Amino acid sequence: MSLETRTIEFAALETRDEADGHYLTGLVAPIHGNYDNSSYIETFTSNTFDKSIKERGTRIPLLEQHNTQNHPIGMSVRWEKSGEGLIGEFKLASTPRGEEARTLAADGMVTGLSVGFIPVRNKTTTVNGRQNIQRLEAKLDHVGLVTSAAYTEAKVLAVRAYDPDDEEIVPLLAKWRHLLINA
């Protein structure tokens, strides 16, 4: 099987500078969205990436435009599920490329998050003469910060430095933290 990528649109950015670095938090895989690549329609389940996150959740890189030839611009630090889908939090690299990524996202010039994955288990059906693929399980290889989005219903929750225990700043991560730690 080959690596596949899916892109999501994001909005509603906020930036702050603090000493502990910068973070990007966003919806990386919506569970209510459809991706129409013209030959089939794809959806993710709420559990599509569970195994990958359990096995290597803090080692999933954030790449610039899916470029696997360069070093990551960030690394995952937390994951959670919401009613909208899978939310990832990434610590941005303290490098010129990491700072450029933060600036581009905060200024609204880079508008997408995209998952790079290898399909493991699918459920395929036909609806109105079109093939529909539901991704039941996939190996999450990386997340890309990209300029063009396939899933337009997703949004970045924040691009900032913050205290991860502050429930007002990161309400979704604080709400789900106990589930992630005990997983």
N, C-alpha and C positions, 0 to 999 in steps of 0.2 A: 504494500500500500504506500501511497505517496502522501506527503504533507499537503494539507489543504488550508486555506486561509479564509476567514470571514471577517468583514469589516462592519463597524457600528458607528453611527453618528453620535456626537455628544455636544452638550451645551451647558450653560449655567456654571461658569467657572468663577472661582474665587482664589486670590493669591495672597500670601503673607510670607514674610521673611522671618525666620527664627534660626537659632544656632544649630538645631538638630537635623538640618537638611530639609529637602523638599520632597513632597509626596504627591502622587497623582492617584486619585481614586475614581473608578468609573465602572459602569455596567459593561462587561466584556462579552456576555452571551445572553441575550434576551430569550425568555422562554415563551413569550407570546408573539414574537416576531417571525416573519417568513423571509427567507432569502430566495429570490427567483433568479436563477442564473440562465434562464431561457430553456435549458434542457430538463430541469427539474426544480421543484420547490423544496427547500430545506427548513427544518425547525430543530431546535435544541430542546431537550427535556431538562427538568430541574436537576437531574442527576448525571448529565452527560459527562462532566469533567470530575466527578467525585473521586474516582480512583487516582487520577493524576494529582489532584490537590492533596489527597491523603499521603501519597508516596513522596511528593516533591514540591509541596505547596510553597515553600519559601525559596525555591530554586528555579522558579519559572521567570525567564528574563522578559523584560520590556525592550523591544527592538524598535529601531527607527525604520518605518516603511517595510517591515518584514525582512530587513537586510541581515541575513545570517552570517555575512562575511565580516561584519564589524562587531566590536564588543557591544554589550547591551548598554542602553541609556538608563536602565533602571532594573530593579529586581523586586519580585513579589515579596510582600511581608505579611499580608493577611488576605483572607477570602471569606466571603459570606454569601448566603443566598437570600434573596428578597422575593417578593411577589412578582417582580419584574424579571428576575434572572440572577445570573452570577455576577457578583461585584468583586473586583480586585483592587487591592491597594498596593502601590509600587513606590519604593524609595528611589528617587531619581539620583543618578550618579553625580558626584561632585566634580564634574568635568565640564569642559566647554560644551560638549555635545549634550550632556544632561541639562545644563543651564539653558542652552538653546531650545531644547525640547520643552522645558518649563515655560520659557518666554513665549514660544509659539502657541502652546496650549492656552496659557493665560490670556494672550492677546486674541484668541479666537481664530488664529490662522491655520491651526491644525485641528481638524474637527472630527477625527474618528479614532476608534479603538477597533482592533481586528484580532481575531484569534487564529493562530496557526496550529493546526491539529492533524492527527492521523486518525481516520475513522476506525473503530474497532467493531462496534455492533450497531446495526441500523434496522429500522422497521420501514419497509417500502410498501406504499399503497398507491392506488391510482384514483384521483379525484378529478372529475370533469375532464377526463382524458389526459390528465397531466400526472407525471410521476411525482409523488411526494415522499421525501426521505426524512424520517424522524431519526435524529442522532441519539441513540440510546446510551452509547458509550464511545468516547473518543479520548485519545491521548493528547493532552494539552501540551504542546511543545513550547509555545511562546505567545506573547501578546504583542501586537504591533501598534505603535502610535502612528497613524496614517492620515493622509489628507483627503481621502475619498472613502465613504462609508457604504457598506452593503445593508446593514441594519440601521435604519434611520430613527427608530424609536428609542434608542439608548441615549444616555447622557452621562457626562462626567459629573461626579458629585463635588469634587474639589481638586484644585491644584494648589498646594500650600504646605507650609510647615505647621505642625500642630502637635498637641499632646494627645496620643492615642487613647488616653483614658478620659478625656473630656467629652462627656455625653452630649453636650450642646453643640460642639464642633463637628463631631462625627457620630450622629445618632444611630445610623444603621450599623456601623461597626461595633459600637458599644452594645447595641441591642442583641447582636448575634455572637459576640465574643465568647460567651460561655459555651455555645454549641461548638465553635471551632476548636476551642482548647480541649474540650472533652471528646472530640471526634476520634 
